[in-house]
Amino acid sequence: MKKRWTAALLTLGMTLSLAACTGDKGPGGGAGGDQVFRRLYASEVTTFNYLYTGNTTDLEMSANTVDGLVEYDNLGNIAPALAERWESNPDHTVWTFHIRPGVKWVDYQGNEVGDVTAHDWVAAAKWSNDAKHESSTQYMYDGIVKNAQAYYDYTAYLLEMEGAVDGKDDKGNAVKLNGDNEVIEPVDEVRFEDVGVKALDDLTLEYTMESPCSFFPSVLSYASYLPVYAPFLEEKGDQFGAATGPDTILYNGAFLMSEFEPQYKRVLVKNPAYWDKDKVYLDRVEYMYNTTAATLAPEQFLRGEVDWAQLDASLLSAWLTDETKRPMVSPSRPNVDYSYFYSFNFEPRFDSSLQPENWMLAVNNENFRQSILAALDRVNALMVQDPQNPQGLLNNTITPANFAMADGKDYTQYPGLKEITQRDSFQEAAALEYKAKAVEELTAAGAVFPVKIYMRYNPDTANWDKECQVVEQQLETVLGTDYIDVIVEAGPSTGFLGAVRRAGDYGLMKCNWGADYADPQTWTVPFDRKNTYSFMDQDPTRSVAEKSCDNKSPETQALVEEYYELLDAAKAINNDEAARYAAFARAEAFLIDHALVIPFSISTDGYIATRLNIFEAQYAPYGLARQRYKGQKLMEEPMNMERFNELFAQWESERAALSQE
């Protein structure tokens, strides 16, 4: 029998609030003025341990029940949460946070357990950076907090040594071997006391950086930087955060988990002890489990039984042409936490029948790459995802617009990127001019035509196959099958990244990257040295068996090295945000101008039916902000297209006004 947990009703006000839900129901399922948001779900929580998990479903619970040092307003401004204020030293290597006094840890019934103090963040850092816990978001400490990765590596070494056996290396020296009979290399001891996280007193927390880090407050949006009450963590041990009931974690956030019955129901209720409860407008959030939630939710929304439903492509057209349903349809807010781009592979490791040597000649020719960039009609391809407004998904740069701003200017409006942002890369006449130049140069180099372009997709990703077919037809129509032969092939649905992208088993493929923090540097990772996207750098540390560097042209390598010089110069600027943004913009523009990558689109959550006003929600294209319900209210009527466009225009105007302040 499944175990069910229900919070005790501690105060008369709370009792009345919950009891009222059994009376006459208004919009959102609550009675009278109650705000009750209801939705179906098909994917169950696996753990409530926010220091361990990186799963979005798991973290939606934590995002609403545990507060961190900072949060965001609805325009994307970083705001105080459990840190009332903070400051850094001049070179941004030491950050000091002053913890809000009087905040309490409570259990799922609202009983006080302890005070929230600076020590709670130290405890979280120690747990997350101990390799035995296998934290999914520990990487957010790597290269940021001083000695955090070194401590993690040392604890990983200790774990490996626990199962070590005696052996000898190639020279006959005594060594320790792991389970794969490999030599365990010694790692210097690093104590947690050496890690740059310190509680100076109960209400003062200090982080020391590995190197200057002006964007560190935005890093705090990740779950591994949430606090944890050390006595409770120690008491629960391996059962901390177990998905067995709401009693395995403590709460300091906007909501308490009052009910949890796996594969049936979970309920969040407003935390009466919350430090900022006047900005929490939903009284309850009710999740009802159903394996067919995606197909059932739209019908339940029409009947007033739920307040949110995703509308897939098969339903969207029917809803938009139905007079009673159309007023219930709205787009999702543009999602700039992911950027999609077409990546050329400069180190092909695919079958010889696909002519990898010929591909190497082609991909190292800039006119060939430019011909592909100019021939790609992105709007046409994006109609597969959004037939109503494909232009809304276009992304002319790698870093999306509305991601970050400095000195009153959006990053994409800095010189170099501004020009790219204002143009459409699809230019059929230019594509044919580039083709003519490429044919002449590649023929002289010994290439054969048509050049085989090996394009892969994951069959488990909805509509990716259709998009590839559109791109194949469109490129071949513009450039001609005498020039290119686009070969579309599915990769494995399981382990796709490892088998295809990281293995270099493609020629041209749509890839993506998600932001980790509020700085343009976060978008450079797929193109930096030793990347496993395009393999465009001539990496001397990669074995000869793994690379085709000898086939890379000096011209391409000169471009790549120039890009890295621009990138290094941008990374070195830490005391002038506008200058830093301008430098990153120059590097990104260089990458695009030389067609080393083809920007494609931002992400989308598609079309929905909802009673929530998303523009009241906290906003940040990284971390946990987009999963939080704090600040949102239910509307009397569902959001519709007209209202969405009005609110979106207002939101963009307010964002633009911020940049002028």
C-alpha positions in Angstrom: 0.0 0.0 0.0 1.3 3.4 -0.9 2.2 5.7 2.0 0.4 9.0 2.1 1.6 12.1 4.0 -0.6 15.0 5.0 0.6 18.1 6.9 -0.9 18.8 10.3 -2.8 22.0 10.3 -0.9 24.2 12.7 -2.8 27.5 12.8 -6.4 28.4 12.6 -5.7 30.5 9.4 -4.0 27.6 7.7 -6.8 25.3 8.8 -9.4 27.6 7.3 -7.4 28.0 4.1 -7.1 24.3 3.4 -10.7 23.5 4.6 -12.1 26.1 2.2 -10.8 24.0 -0.7 -13.5 21.5 -0.1 -16.2 24.2 -0.7 -17.5 25.9 -3.8 -14.7 26.1 -6.3 -13.8 29.2 -8.3 -11.1 29.6 -10.9 -8.1 27.4 -10.2 -10.1 25.0 -8.1 -10.0 27.0 -4.8 -13.0 28.5 -2.9 -13.6 32.2 -2.7 -10.2 34.0 -2.8 -8.1 30.9 -2.6 -5.4 30.5 -5.3 -5.0 26.8 -6.2 -3.0 25.9 -9.2 -3.6 22.4 -10.5 -1.7 20.4 -13.1 -1.1 16.8 -14.3 2.3 15.2 -14.4 3.6 12.0 -15.9 7.2 11.9 -14.6 7.6 11.1 -10.9 10.2 12.6 -8.6 13.2 10.4 -8.0 14.6 12.3 -5.1 14.2 15.5 -3.0 17.9 15.7 -2.4 18.6 19.0 -4.2 22.3 18.7 -3.5 22.5 15.5 -5.5 20.0 15.7 -8.4 20.2 17.6 -11.7 16.8 16.3 -12.8 14.3 19.1 -13.7 11.3 17.3 -12.2 13.1 16.8 -8.9 14.4 20.3 -8.8 11.0 21.9 -9.3 10.1 20.7 -5.8 13.3 22.1 -4.3 13.0 25.4 -6.3 9.7 26.1 -4.5 10.6 24.8 -1.0 14.2 25.9 -0.4 15.5 29.4 -0.9 19.1 30.3 -1.7 21.2 33.4 -1.2 19.7 35.3 -4.2 16.6 35.2 -6.4 15.3 37.1 -9.5 12.4 39.4 -10.2 10.2 39.1 -13.2 12.5 41.2 -15.4 15.6 39.2 -14.7 17.2 41.5 -12.0 19.1 39.6 -9.4 17.6 40.3 -6.0 18.3 39.5 -2.3 16.8 36.3 -0.9 18.4 34.7 2.1 21.3 37.1 1.7 20.2 40.6 2.5 23.2 42.1 0.7 26.6 41.2 -0.6 29.8 42.7 -1.9 33.1 41.6 -3.4 36.7 42.8 -3.2 38.0 45.0 -6.1 39.1 42.1 -8.3 36.1 39.9 -7.6 38.1 37.1 -6.0 36.3 37.2 -2.6 32.5 37.6 -2.2 30.9 38.2 1.1 27.2 37.6 1.8 25.2 38.8 4.8 22.5 36.3 5.8 19.0 37.5 6.5 18.4 37.1 10.3 15.4 35.3 11.8 14.8 32.9 8.9 13.8 29.4 10.1 14.1 25.9 8.9 10.8 24.1 9.4 9.6 20.6 8.8 6.8 19.6 6.5 4.3 20.4 9.2 5.7 23.9 9.7 7.4 23.1 13.1 10.5 25.2 13.6 13.7 23.1 13.6 16.5 25.6 13.6 17.8 28.9 12.3 19.1 29.5 8.8 22.8 30.5 9.2 25.9 30.9 7.1 27.0 27.4 8.2 24.2 25.9 6.1 26.0 26.9 2.9 29.3 25.5 4.2 27.6 22.2 4.9 26.1 22.2 1.4 29.5 22.9 -0.2 31.1 20.1 1.7 28.5 17.6 0.8 28.3 18.6 -2.9 32.1 18.5 -3.4 32.6 15.1 -1.8 32.9 12.6 -4.7 31.2 9.8 -2.8 27.9 11.7 -3.0 28.1 12.0 -6.9 26.4 15.4 -7.0 25.0 16.1 -10.5 25.6 19.9 -10.1 29.0 19.8 -8.4 30.4 21.0 -11.7 29.1 24.5 -10.9 32.0 24.7 -8.3 34.6 23.6 -10.8 36.9 26.4 -11.7 34.8 28.9 -9.7 35.3 28.3 -5.9 38.9 28.0 -4.8 40.1 24.4 -4.3 36.5 22.9 -4.7 37.5 20.8 -7.7 40.8 19.8 -6.0 38.9 18.6 -2.9 36.5 16.7 -5.1 39.4 15.1 -7.0 41.1 14.1 -3.7 37.9 12.5 -2.3 37.5 10.7 -5.6 41.0 9.4 -5.2 40.3 8.2 -1.7 37.3 6.3 -3.0 39.3 4.6 -5.7 42.0 3.6 -3.2 39.4 1.8 -1.0 39.1 -0.8 -3.7 42.7 -0.8 -4.9 44.9 -3.8 -5.2 48.7 -4.1 -5.3 50.4 -4.3 -8.7 53.4 -3.2 -10.7 53.7 -0.7 -13.5 55.6 -1.2 -16.8 58.9 -0.5 -15.1 58.3 -3.0 -12.3 57.5 -0.3 -9.6 55.0 -1.1 -7.0 51.7 0.7 -7.7 48.0 0.5 -6.7 45.6 -0.7 -9.4 41.8 -0.1 -9.7 39.2 -2.6 -10.7 40.1 -2.1 -14.4 43.7 -3.0 -13.6 44.7 0.6 -14.3 47.3 2.4 -12.2 45.8 4.8 -9.7 47.8 8.1 -9.9 48.4 9.7 -6.5 46.5 12.9 -5.7 47.7 15.5 -3.3 45.7 15.8 -0.1 43.2 18.7 0.0 41.2 19.3 3.1 37.7 20.8 3.0 39.2 23.6 5.2 41.2 24.6 2.1 38.0 25.1 0.0 36.9 28.7 -0.4 33.7 28.5 1.5 33.8 30.0 5.1 31.2 31.0 7.7 32.9 34.1 9.3 30.1 34.1 11.8 26.5 32.9 12.0 25.3 35.5 9.5 28.4 36.2 7.4 29.3 33.9 4.5 32.5 34.2 2.4 33.3 32.6 -0.9 36.9 32.8 -2.3 37.2 32.3 -6.1 39.6 30.2 -8.1 40.2 33.3 -10.2 38.4 36.7 -10.6 34.7 36.0 -11.1 32.5 39.1 -11.6 29.4 37.0 -12.3 29.5 34.8 -9.2 26.1 35.9 -7.8 24.4 34.4 -10.8 26.1 31.0 -10.1 24.2 30.8 -6.9 21.0 30.0 -8.8 22.1 26.3 -8.9 20.8 23.7 -6.5 24.3 22.8 -5.2 24.5 26.3 -3.8 21.3 25.9 -1.8 21.7 25.7 2.0 21.2 22.6 4.1 20.8 22.2 7.9 23.8 20.2 8.9 22.3 18.5 12.0 19.3 17.3 9.9 21.6 16.2 7.1 23.7 14.2 9.5 20.6 12.7 11.2 19.1 11.5 7.9 22.3 10.3 6.3 21.7 8.4 3.0 17.9 9.0 3.5 18.2 12.8 3.3 15.9 13.8 0.5 14.6 10.3 -0.1 11.4 10.4 -2.2 9.5 8.5 0.4 7.7 11.4 2.0 8.0 15.1 2.8 9.7 14.5 6.1 13.1 13.7 4.5 14.0 17.4 3.9 13.6 20.7 5.8 12.0 23.9 4.3 12.8 27.6 4.3 11.1 28.4 1.0 7.8 29.8 -0.2 6.0 26.4 0.1 5.9 23.3 2.2 5.2 19.8 0.7 2.0 18.9 2.6 1.3 15.7 0.6 3.3 13.2 -1.3 2.0 9.9 -2.6 4.2 8.6 -5.5 2.4 8.1 -8.8 -0.8 9.6 -7.4 -0.4 13.1 -6.0 1.9 15.8 -4.5 0.8 19.0 -3.0 2.6 22.2 -2.1 1.0 24.7 0.4 2.1 28.2 1.2 4.6 28.3 4.0 3.1 30.5 6.8 6.5 31.1 8.3 8.1 32.3 5.0 10.2 35.4 5.3 8.6 36.9 2.1 5.1 35.4 2.3 3.4 38.6 1.1 4.8 37.9 -2.4 3.5 34.3 -2.5 0.0 34.5 -4.1 -0.8 30.8 -4.7 -2.2 29.0 -1.6 -1.7 25.5 -3.0 -0.1 23.8 -6.0 -1.6 20.4 -6.7 0.1 17.9 -8.9 -2.0 14.9 -10.1 -0.2 11.9 -11.6 -1.3 10.4 -14.9 0.8 8.5 -17.4 -1.1 10.0 -20.3 -0.9 13.6 -18.8 0.2 15.0 -22.2 -3.0 13.9 -24.0 -5.4 14.1 -21.0 -4.4 17.6 -19.8 -5.9 19.6 -22.7 -9.4 18.0 -22.2 -9.2 18.5 -18.5 -8.3 22.1 -19.0 -11.4 22.6 -21.1 -13.5 21.1 -18.3 -11.9 23.4 -15.7 -10.2 20.5 -13.9 -6.6 21.7 -14.4 -4.9 25.1 -14.9 -2.1 24.2 -17.3 -1.8 22.0 -20.4 0.7 21.6 -23.2 -0.7 21.7 -26.7 1.3 19.6 -29.2 1.3 20.3 -32.9 -1.5 17.8 -33.6 -3.9 19.8 -31.3 -2.7 23.3 -31.9 -4.3 23.8 -35.3 -7.6 22.5 -34.2 -7.6 24.7 -31.1 -6.7 27.8 -33.1 -9.6 27.3 -35.5 -12.1 26.6 -32.8 -13.9 29.7 -31.6 -14.3 28.3 -28.1 -10.8 27.0 -27.7 -8.8 29.7 -29.5 -9.1 32.2 -26.5 -7.4 29.6 -24.3 -4.2 29.3 -26.4 -1.0 31.2 -25.8 2.7 30.8 -26.7 5.3 30.1 -24.0 7.6 33.0 -23.2 10.7 32.8 -25.4 13.2 30.6 -23.7 16.8 31.8 -23.9 18.4 29.4 -21.5 19.3 27.2 -24.5 20.8 28.1 -27.8 20.8 25.9 -30.9 23.3 26.0 -33.7 24.5 23.9 -36.6 28.0 22.6 -35.9 30.5 21.7 -38.6 32.7 18.7 -37.6 36.4 19.3 -38.3 37.4 15.9 -37.0 35.1 13.4 -38.8 35.2 9.8 -37.5 32.4 8.4 -39.6 32.5 5.4 -42.1 34.7 5.6 -45.1 31.7 5.1 -47.4 30.7 8.7 -46.4 34.1 10.0 -47.6 35.5 11.7 -44.4 38.7 12.7 -46.3 36.6 14.6 -48.8 34.6 16.2 -46.1 37.8 17.4 -44.5 38.7 19.2 -47.6 35.3 20.8 -47.8 34.8 21.8 -44.2 38.2 23.5 -44.1 37.2 25.6 -47.1 35.6 28.9 -45.8 33.7 29.5 -49.0 32.1 26.0 -48.7 31.0 26.8 -45.1 29.7 30.2 -46.1 27.7 28.6 -48.9 26.0 26.3 -46.3 25.3 29.2 -43.9 23.8 31.4 -46.7 21.7 28.6 -48.1 20.1 27.5 -44.8 16.6 28.9 -44.6 16.1 28.8 -40.9 12.6 30.1 -40.9 11.5 27.3 -43.2 13.2 24.7 -41.0 11.7 26.2 -37.8 8.2 25.9 -39.1 8.4 22.3 -38.0 8.6 23.4 -34.4 6.4 26.5 -34.6 4.2 26.8 -37.7 2.5 29.9 -36.2 5.6 32.1 -35.5 8.9 30.5 -36.6 10.6 33.9 -36.7 10.1 34.2 -33.0 12.6 31.3 -32.5 15.3 32.7 -34.8 18.6 33.3 -33.1 21.2 35.2 -35.2 23.9 34.8 -32.6 25.0 32.0 -30.3 24.2 34.1 -27.2 20.5 34.9 -27.4 19.1 38.4 -27.1 17.6 39.2 -23.7 20.2 37.0 -22.0 22.5 39.6 -20.4 23.2 43.3 -20.6 26.0 45.7 -19.5 26.2 49.5 -19.4 22.7 49.9 -20.6 23.1 47.6 -23.7 22.0 44.1 -24.5 25.0 41.9 -25.2 23.9 41.2 -28.7 23.9 44.9 -29.5 27.6 45.3 -29.0 29.7 46.0 -32.1 30.1 43.0 -34.3 27.1 41.1 -33.0 24.7 44.1 -33.6 25.3 43.8 -37.3 24.8 40.1 -37.3 21.6 40.4 -35.2 20.1 42.8 -37.8 20.5 40.6 -40.8 19.1 37.3 -42.1 21.8 34.9 -42.9 19.7 33.2 -45.6 20.8 34.8 -48.8 20.3 32.6 -51.9 22.3 34.7 -54.3 25.2 34.9 -51.9 25.1 31.1 -51.4 25.5 30.5 -55.1 28.4 33.0 -55.2 30.1 31.1 -52.4 29.4 27.8 -54.1 31.2 29.0 -57.3 34.3 30.0 -55.4 34.2 26.8 -53.3 33.9 24.6 -56.4 37.0 26.2 -58.0 39.1 26.0 -54.8 38.0 22.5 -53.8 38.5 21.1 -57.3 42.1 22.4 -57.3 42.5 20.8 -53.9 41.4 17.4 -55.2 37.9 17.3 -53.8 35.1 15.3 -55.5 31.5 16.4 -55.9 28.9 16.2 -54.7 30.3 16.5 -51.2 28.5 14.1 -48.8 27.1 16.0 -45.8 26.4 13.5 -43.0 23.6 14.8 -40.8 22.4 12.9 -37.7 19.5 13.2 -35.4 18.1 11.6 -32.2 14.9 9.7 -33.0 13.6 10.3 -29.5 13.6 14.1 -30.0 10.2 15.1 -31.4 10.2 16.4 -34.9 14.0 16.5 -35.3 13.8 13.9 -38.1 11.3 16.2 -39.9 13.5 19.2 -39.5 16.5 17.3 -40.9 14.4 16.3 -43.9 13.4 20.0 -44.5 17.0 21.1 -44.2 18.2 18.4 -46.6 15.6 19.3 -49.2 16.1 23.0 -48.8 20.0 23.0 -49.0 20.0 20.7 -52.0 17.4 22.8 -53.8 19.4 26.0 -53.3 22.9 24.7 -53.9 22.2 21.8 -56.2 22.8 18.0 -55.9 25.8 18.4 -58.1 27.4 20.2 -55.2 26.2 18.5 -52.1 24.5 15.3 -51.1 22.9 15.6 -47.6 22.6 12.2 -46.0 20.2 12.2 -43.0 20.5 9.3 -40.6 19.1 8.5 -37.1 21.5 8.0 -34.3 20.8 5.8 -31.3 18.0 7.0 -29.0 20.0 6.0 -26.0 23.5 7.5 -25.5 23.1 9.7 -28.6 25.6 12.4 -27.4 28.3 9.8 -26.6 27.8 7.8 -29.8 27.4 10.7 -32.2 28.4 14.2 -31.2 31.2 13.4 -28.7 32.4 10.6 -31.0 32.6 12.9 -34.0 30.3 10.6 -36.0 28.6 13.4 -38.1 29.5 16.1 -40.6 26.9 18.8 -40.0 24.5 18.6 -37.1 22.2 20.8 -34.9 23.7 21.0 -31.4 22.7 23.0 -28.4 24.2 24.5 -25.2 22.5 25.9 -22.1 23.6 28.8 -20.0 25.1 28.3 -16.6 25.5 31.9 -15.4 24.9 35.5 -16.4 28.0 36.2 -18.4 28.7 35.7 -22.2 31.5 33.3 -21.3 29.0 30.6 -20.6 28.1 30.4 -24.3 31.8 29.9 -25.4 32.2 26.4 -23.9 31.1 24.4 -27.0 33.8 26.3 -29.0 36.6 26.5 -26.5 39.8 24.3 -26.6 39.3 20.6 -26.4 35.6 20.9 -27.2 33.5 17.8 -28.2 31.3 19.7 -30.5 33.1 20.7 -33.7 36.7 19.6 -32.7 37.9 22.7 -34.5 41.0 23.2 -32.3 44.2 21.3 -33.1 44.6 19.8 -29.7 48.0 18.3 -29.2 46.8 16.3 -26.1 44.4 14.2 -28.2 45.9 11.0 -29.5 46.7 10.5 -33.2 44.1 7.7 -33.3 41.4 10.1 -32.1 42.1 13.0 -34.4 42.5 14.0 -38.0 44.6 17.1 -37.2 47.1 16.4 -40.0 44.2 17.0 -42.4 43.2 20.4 -41.0 44.1 23.3 -43.2 46.6 25.9 -42.0 44.0 28.5 -42.9 41.4 27.0 -40.6 43.8 26.6 -37.8 44.9 30.2 -38.2 41.3 31.3 -37.8 40.8 29.1 -34.8 43.9 30.4 -33.1 42.8 34.0 -33.8 39.4 33.2 -32.2 41.1 31.8 -29.1 43.2 34.9 -28.8 40.1 37.0 -28.8 38.4 34.6 -26.3 41.4 34.7 -24.0 41.5 38.5 -24.1 37.8 38.7 -23.2 38.2 36.2 -20.3 41.0 38.3 -18.9 38.8 41.4 -18.4 37.2 41.3 -14.9 37.0 44.9 -13.7 35.0 46.5 -16.6 31.8 44.7 -17.5 31.1 46.7 -20.6 34.6 46.1 -21.9 34.3 42.4 -21.1 31.0 42.2 -23.0 32.5 44.1 -26.0 35.5 41.7 -26.1 33.3 38.6 -26.0 31.1 40.1 -28.7 34.1 40.5 -31.0 35.1 36.9 -30.4 31.6 35.6 -31.1 31.2 37.7 -34.2 34.5 36.4 -35.5 33.3 32.8 -35.1 30.1 33.5 -37.0 31.6 35.8 -39.7 33.9 33.0 -40.7 31.1 30.4 -40.7 32.8 28.3 -38.1 29.3 27.8 -36.6 25.8 28.6 -37.9 23.5 30.1 -35.3 20.0 28.7 -35.5 17.4 29.2 -32.8 16.5 29.6 -29.2 14.5 27.0 -27.3 10.7 26.9 -27.0 8.2 25.3 -24.7 5.6 25.4 -27.4 2.0 26.5 -27.1 0.0 26.1 -23.9 -3.3 26.6 -22.2 -2.7 28.2 -18.8 -4.3 30.4 -16.1 -0.9 31.6 -14.9 0.6 34.9 -16.0 4.1 33.9 -16.8 5.3 37.5 -17.0 4.8 37.8 -13.2 7.1 34.8 -12.7 10.8 35.1 -11.7 13.0 35.2 -14.8 16.6 34.0 -15.4 17.8 31.9 -18.2 19.8 29.6 -15.9 19.4 28.0 -12.5 16.1 27.4 -10.8 14.2 30.7 -11.4 11.9 29.5 -14.1 10.6 26.7 -12.0 9.4 28.9 -9.1 5.8 29.8 -8.5 6.6 32.7 -6.2 5.1 35.9 -7.6 2.6 34.3 -9.9 -1.2 34.6 -9.7 -4.1 32.8 -11.3 -6.1 34.7 -13.8 -9.9 34.6 -14.0 -9.6 33.7 -17.7 -6.9 31.7 -19.5 -4.1 33.5 -21.2 -4.8 34.1 -24.9 -2.7 35.2 -27.9 -3.7 38.8 -27.7 -3.1 39.1 -24.0 0.2 37.3 -24.3 1.4 39.6 -27.0 0.4 42.7 -25.0 2.1 41.5 -21.9 5.2 40.3 -23.8 5.5 43.8 -25.4 5.2 45.4 -22.0 7.8 43.0 -20.6 10.2 43.8 -23.4 9.7 47.5 -22.9 10.3 47.3 -19.2 13.5 45.2 -19.9 14.6 47.8 -22.4 14.0 50.6 -19.9 16.1 48.8 -17.4 19.0 48.9 -19.8 18.7 52.7 -20.0 18.9 53.3 -16.2 
